[in-house]
Amino acid sequence: MADATQERLALTRRINRLAFAEYASVGWFKATTLGDLLVYAAGPEEEVVREYDRDPHDPARDRDVIRVFLGEWLVCHHPESMGTYALEAEPFRRIDRAEALEAVDGIIAASIDAGGEIGGCLDWLTPVSEADAADVPYSRLEEWFAALFGGDSRFYLRDDGGPWVVGLAPDVLGMLWME
């Protein structure tokens, strides 16, 4: 169990080190563990994350956790030029895994069509290995999204200008979107 948890943690860290094209209409992917999300949650937001952590299978708090993710955490993990600022959680609608993966596939296809490229590591970070420095093909994002958000996950889509696809697993939250 600890090995699987460590693999998921390593994957979320890898995803967050990727360098996506700014000012381009391409897909972006960010993910975080609940523990890392807690670092950015304060006051009532902290309690939202803790309650979700106590019962991650209850969808009653999903939009609240999405709101916390869209707030300080996401703001601190992507450039100011990105259009995800001030997204509201309410317009996200619940979808099944197949629809989520279909939306992810659409984002990836559009990114490839636009000539999008993903750098292996953000310029201001030092790669931890050669693999960490290597560029990542967009097709890898679909594989990683599916790996993080399996059958025990819930999914939400906001398609009014996005699309934005959110995955909620018991220990990880993430979003892949068309910027």
Secondary structure, 3 states (H helix, E strand, C coil): CHHHHHHHHHHHHHHHHCECCCCCCCEEEEEEEHHHHHHHCCCHHHHHHHHHHHCCCCHHHHHHHHHHHHHHHHHCCCCCCCCCCCCCCCCCEEECHHHHHHHHHHHHHHHHHCCCCEECCCCCCCCCCHHHHCCECHHHHHHHHHHHCCCCCEEEEECCCCCEEEEECCCEEEEEEEC
